[in-house]
Amino acid sequence: MTTNKAVSKDTKATTEVAQERQNRPEVTKMPMKRVGTTEEYTVKDADGNKTTYTFFFPGLAKAEGIVDNARMGNGSISTRAYNQQLMDQVIVEPKTSWEYWEEHEGYREVMDEADSFLGKVLAK
């Protein structure tokens, strides 16, 4: 014995909208191409040793959160908090920390490049 279930008009309409969204052309879909974008940047130290840093775009919400989480009460950005977020979420290889930078050259240069990378991908 089968039972026919009544489907409300709202449910049908919601299903139709979802199916239309799935079948629409690629051009009209929300682009997710930024997430996972990477870029490499190489620094040469005083001894001639090269270190290549890999930057990773963590997604729009996380990228905006990096800026929001570094904002102080007066509205300005805390450089230390901002750079900590860059080390945690944008510079993925090699993993960096404050201790890492005590032993390696290029801190300011790499932070500036990571910041530039983040801004460049956000602007797309």
C-alpha positions in Angstrom: 0.0 0.0 0.0 1.5 3.3 -1.0 0.7 6.6 0.5 0.7 9.8 -1.6 2.3 12.7 0.3 0.9 16.2 -0.3 3.7 18.6 -1.3 3.0 22.2 -0.5 3.2 24.9 -3.2 6.1 26.5 -1.1 8.1 23.3 -1.2 7.6 22.9 -5.0 8.6 26.6 -5.5 11.7 26.2 -3.4 12.7 23.0 -5.2 12.2 24.7 -8.6 14.3 27.7 -7.6 17.1 25.4 -6.4 17.0 23.4 -9.6 17.2 26.5 -11.7 20.2 27.8 -9.7 22.0 24.5 -10.3 21.3 24.5 -14.0 22.2 28.2 -14.8 25.2 29.0 -16.9 28.6 29.1 -15.3 29.0 32.8 -16.0 26.1 33.7 -13.7 27.2 31.6 -10.8 29.0 33.1 -7.8 32.7 32.8 -8.6 34.7 30.8 -6.1 37.9 31.0 -8.1 39.7 33.2 -5.6 39.6 30.6 -2.8 42.8 28.7 -2.8 44.7 31.1 -5.0 48.4 30.8 -4.2 51.5 32.8 -5.0 55.2 32.3 -4.2 57.7 34.9 -3.1 61.4 34.3 -2.7 63.7 36.2 -0.3 67.5 36.1 -0.5 69.3 36.6 2.8 72.7 38.2 3.4 74.5 34.9 3.0 72.8 34.3 -0.4 70.4 31.6 0.8 67.0 31.7 -0.8 63.7 31.0 1.0 60.5 30.7 -1.0 57.3 31.6 0.8 53.9 30.4 -0.4 50.9 32.7 0.1 47.4 31.2 0.1 44.1 33.1 -0.2 41.8 31.7 2.6 38.5 32.9 1.1 36.7 36.2 1.1 35.1 35.9 4.6 38.4 34.8 6.3 40.3 37.5 4.4 37.9 40.2 5.6 38.2 38.7 9.1 41.9 39.1 9.1 41.4 42.9 8.8 38.5 43.0 11.2 40.4 41.0 13.8 43.4 43.3 13.6 41.3 46.5 14.1 41.7 48.3 17.4 39.1 50.2 19.3 40.0 53.5 17.7 39.6 52.0 14.2 43.2 51.7 13.2 44.9 48.4 12.4 47.3 46.8 14.9 50.3 45.8 12.8 51.2 43.0 15.2 47.7 41.5 15.2 47.5 41.8 11.4 50.8 40.2 10.8 50.0 37.4 13.2 46.9 36.7 11.1 49.0 36.8 7.9 51.4 34.2 9.5 48.5 32.0 10.6 46.3 32.1 7.5 48.1 33.5 4.5 51.8 32.4 4.7 51.4 28.6 4.5 54.9 27.4 3.6 57.2 27.5 5.5 55.1 28.0 8.6 56.2 31.3 10.2 55.9 32.6 13.7 57.5 35.4 15.8 60.1 32.8 16.9 60.7 32.0 13.2 61.4 35.6 12.4 63.9 35.9 15.2 66.1 33.4 13.3 65.3 34.4 9.7 65.8 37.5 7.6 63.1 39.2 5.5 60.3 39.7 8.0 59.1 43.1 6.8 59.6 42.3 3.2 57.5 39.0 3.5 54.8 40.7 5.5 54.5 43.5 2.9 54.3 41.0 0.1 51.7 38.8 1.9 49.6 42.0 2.5 50.0 43.0 -1.1 48.9 39.5 -2.2 45.8 39.5 0.0 44.8 42.9 -1.3 45.4 42.0 -4.9 43.2 38.9 -4.7 40.5 40.7 -2.7 40.4 43.3 -5.5 39.5 40.8 -8.1 
